[in-house]
Amino acid sequence: MSTSPSPWADPATETQPGAPYAGPPTTAPYRPAPGWPPPAPYGTAWPQPWPPAPARPQRPGQVIAAAVLALVQAAAVALATAYLQLLGTVFSMAADEPGFPADGAALAAEAGVLSLVQLFSVVLLVAAGVLALTSRRALARWTLAAAFALQLALAVYWAARLLGAFGSASGVLLFLVVCFAAGPAVALGLSVGRPARAWFAGRPDGRTTPHR
């Protein structure tokens, strides 16, 4: 066993100064294995092995507005058809009662026929609205146009019928008929406009060149 005092045993013992700090050890530069591409610099994205997915075309606002107007018009016509069917039932029950107009049976038959026509128009409006929101086929645009054209034809019929039955006293009823026809008139213009034609022809950019 050594009896010489250890320089670490006494804090007062002087020690020899060592070599100055030379910094961290040097390392060899990183080299990728053969066959692997070099790493990309920080902040750059790796190239994707597949092309980015193309953006889906957006449905024009005119088409969406026409479809919504079709569904709203269908609800209004369904309510009016229910009221007309009730009125036709009352006419049928009171046709043989004394004091009832002689053309009560004809009015009841007319109300029944109009109810069927308006019920068909409701189905057409709902189908047109759903097709416009889910399809890009030309059938959707033609269904929209046919549904709104039928609504305008019904409005013209009701205006002529009210004028023939009440004359100048049918002002309020005629105003209701005009309000009834306003929605289909606007929607018909939207459904045959340029954005709608381009959309249902498969050209979401609105160009008028022939579709191939």
C-alpha positions as CSV (number, residue, x, y, z in Angstrom):
1,M,0.0,0.0,0.0
2,S,1.4,3.4,-0.9
3,T,1.9,5.8,1.9
4,S,2.3,8.9,-0.2
5,P,-0.5,11.4,0.3
6,S,-3.0,11.7,-2.5
7,P,-3.2,15.2,-4.0
8,W,-7.1,14.8,-3.9
9,A,-7.1,14.1,-0.1
10,D,-6.2,17.7,0.9
11,P,-7.9,20.6,-0.9
12,A,-4.8,22.7,-0.1
13,T,-2.5,20.5,-2.1
14,E,-1.3,22.0,-5.4
15,T,-2.1,20.1,-8.6
16,Q,-0.6,20.2,-12.0
17,P,-2.7,22.1,-14.6
18,G,-4.0,20.0,-17.4
19,A,-4.3,20.6,-21.1
20,P,-6.8,23.3,-22.2
21,Y,-10.3,22.3,-23.5
22,A,-10.1,21.7,-27.2
23,G,-13.8,21.5,-27.9
24,P,-16.0,18.5,-28.9
25,P,-14.5,15.7,-30.8
26,T,-14.7,15.9,-34.6
27,T,-17.1,13.5,-36.4
28,A,-17.0,12.3,-39.9
29,P,-19.7,13.7,-42.3
30,Y,-22.9,11.6,-42.7
31,R,-22.9,9.6,-45.9
32,P,-26.1,7.8,-46.9
33,A,-25.9,4.1,-47.8
34,P,-25.6,3.3,-51.5
35,G,-28.9,3.2,-53.3
36,W,-30.7,5.7,-50.9
37,P,-31.3,9.3,-51.9
38,P,-29.6,12.0,-49.9
39,P,-31.7,13.5,-47.1
40,A,-33.7,16.6,-48.0
41,P,-32.7,19.9,-46.3
42,Y,-34.7,20.9,-43.3
43,G,-38.0,22.5,-44.1
44,T,-38.4,20.9,-47.5
45,A,-41.1,18.3,-48.2
46,W,-40.4,14.8,-49.6
47,P,-41.6,14.3,-53.1
48,Q,-44.9,12.3,-53.3
49,P,-44.8,9.1,-55.3
50,W,-48.2,9.9,-56.7
51,P,-49.7,13.1,-58.2
52,P,-52.0,15.2,-56.0
53,A,-55.7,14.4,-56.4
54,P,-57.5,16.9,-58.6
55,A,-59.9,19.3,-56.9
56,R,-63.5,18.4,-57.2
57,P,-65.6,21.0,-59.1
58,Q,-67.9,23.0,-57.0
59,R,-71.7,23.1,-57.8
60,P,-72.7,26.6,-59.0
61,G,-74.8,28.7,-56.6
62,Q,-77.4,29.1,-59.3
63,V,-78.0,25.4,-59.5
64,I,-78.2,25.1,-55.7
65,A,-80.6,28.0,-55.5
66,A,-82.8,26.5,-58.2
67,A,-82.9,23.2,-56.4
68,V,-83.8,24.8,-53.1
69,L,-86.6,26.8,-54.8
70,A,-87.9,23.6,-56.3
71,L,-88.2,22.0,-52.9
72,V,-89.8,25.1,-51.3
73,Q,-92.3,25.3,-54.2
74,A,-93.1,21.6,-53.7
75,A,-94.0,22.2,-50.1
76,A,-96.2,25.2,-51.0
77,V,-98.0,23.3,-53.8
78,A,-98.5,20.3,-51.6
79,L,-100.3,22.5,-49.0
80,A,-102.4,24.1,-51.7
81,T,-103.3,20.7,-53.2
82,A,-104.5,19.5,-49.8
83,Y,-106.7,22.5,-49.4
84,L,-108.0,22.1,-53.0
85,Q,-108.7,18.4,-52.4
86,L,-110.7,19.3,-49.3
87,L,-112.6,21.9,-51.2
88,G,-113.4,19.4,-53.9
89,T,-114.7,16.9,-51.3
90,V,-117.0,19.6,-49.9
91,F,-118.3,20.4,-53.4
92,S,-119.0,16.7,-54.0
93,M,-120.9,16.2,-50.8
94,A,-123.0,19.4,-51.3
95,A,-123.6,19.0,-55.0
96,D,-127.1,17.5,-54.5
97,E,-128.2,19.8,-51.7
98,P,-130.9,22.4,-52.4
99,G,-129.6,25.9,-52.9
100,F,-126.2,24.7,-54.1
101,P,-125.1,26.1,-57.5
102,A,-126.1,23.9,-60.5
103,D,-122.4,23.6,-61.5
104,G,-121.4,22.2,-58.2
105,A,-120.7,18.8,-59.6
106,A,-118.5,20.4,-62.4
107,L,-116.6,22.4,-59.8
108,A,-116.0,19.2,-57.8
109,A,-114.7,17.4,-60.9
110,E,-112.5,20.3,-61.8
111,A,-111.0,20.4,-58.3
112,G,-110.3,16.7,-58.4
113,V,-108.5,17.0,-61.7
114,L,-106.5,20.0,-60.6
115,S,-105.5,18.1,-57.4
116,L,-104.1,15.3,-59.4
117,V,-102.2,17.7,-61.7
118,Q,-100.8,19.6,-58.8
119,L,-99.8,16.4,-57.0
120,F,-97.9,15.3,-60.1
121,S,-96.2,18.7,-60.1
122,V,-95.1,18.2,-56.5
123,V,-93.5,14.9,-57.3
124,L,-91.8,16.5,-60.3
125,L,-90.5,19.4,-58.2
126,V,-89.1,17.1,-55.6
127,A,-87.4,14.9,-58.2
128,A,-86.0,18.0,-59.9
129,G,-84.6,19.4,-56.7
130,V,-83.0,16.1,-55.7
131,L,-81.5,15.5,-59.1
132,A,-80.1,19.0,-59.3
133,L,-78.3,18.4,-56.0
134,T,-77.0,14.9,-56.7
135,S,-76.4,14.6,-60.4
136,R,-74.7,16.5,-63.3
137,R,-76.7,14.8,-66.1
138,A,-78.6,16.8,-68.6
139,L,-81.7,15.0,-67.3
140,A,-81.5,17.0,-64.1
141,R,-81.6,20.4,-65.9
142,W,-84.4,19.3,-68.1
143,T,-86.4,18.1,-65.1
144,L,-85.9,21.4,-63.4
145,A,-87.0,23.3,-66.5
146,A,-90.1,21.1,-66.9
147,A,-91.1,21.4,-63.2
148,F,-90.9,25.2,-63.2
149,A,-92.6,25.5,-66.6
150,L,-95.5,23.4,-65.3
151,Q,-95.8,25.7,-62.2
152,L,-96.0,28.8,-64.5
153,A,-98.7,27.1,-66.6
154,L,-100.7,26.3,-63.4
155,A,-100.3,29.9,-62.3
156,V,-101.6,31.2,-65.7
157,Y,-104.5,28.8,-65.4
158,W,-105.5,29.9,-62.0
159,A,-105.2,33.6,-63.0
160,A,-107.6,33.0,-65.9
161,R,-109.9,31.0,-63.8
162,L,-110.1,33.6,-61.0
163,L,-110.7,36.4,-63.5
164,G,-113.5,34.5,-65.1
165,A,-115.1,33.6,-61.8
166,F,-114.7,36.8,-59.8
167,G,-113.7,39.5,-62.4
168,S,-112.2,42.6,-60.9
169,A,-113.0,41.4,-57.4
170,S,-110.3,38.8,-57.5
171,G,-107.4,41.3,-56.9
172,V,-106.1,39.7,-53.7
173,L,-106.3,36.2,-55.2
174,L,-104.5,37.3,-58.3
175,F,-101.8,38.8,-56.1
176,L,-101.4,35.4,-54.4
177,V,-101.1,33.8,-57.8
178,V,-98.4,36.2,-58.9
179,C,-96.5,35.5,-55.6
180,F,-97.0,31.8,-56.3
181,A,-95.4,32.2,-59.8
182,A,-92.5,34.4,-58.7
183,G,-90.4,31.6,-57.4
184,P,-90.7,29.3,-60.4
185,A,-90.0,32.2,-62.8
186,V,-86.8,33.0,-61.0
187,A,-85.8,29.4,-60.7
188,L,-86.5,28.7,-64.3
189,G,-84.1,31.5,-65.3
190,L,-81.5,30.1,-63.0
191,S,-81.9,26.6,-64.4
192,V,-81.4,27.6,-68.0
193,G,-78.7,30.2,-67.4
194,R,-75.1,29.8,-68.5
195,P,-73.6,28.4,-65.2
196,A,-76.3,25.7,-65.0
197,R,-75.8,24.8,-68.7
198,A,-72.1,24.5,-68.2
199,W,-72.5,22.5,-65.0
200,F,-74.9,19.9,-66.4
201,A,-72.8,19.6,-69.5
202,G,-69.8,18.7,-67.5
203,R,-67.9,22.0,-67.7
204,P,-67.7,23.5,-64.2
205,D,-65.6,26.4,-65.5
206,G,-68.6,27.9,-67.4
207,R,-67.0,27.7,-70.8
208,T,-69.4,27.4,-73.8
209,T,-67.1,25.3,-76.0
210,P,-68.6,21.9,-77.0
211,H,-68.1,19.2,-74.4
212,R,-66.1,16.2,-75.7
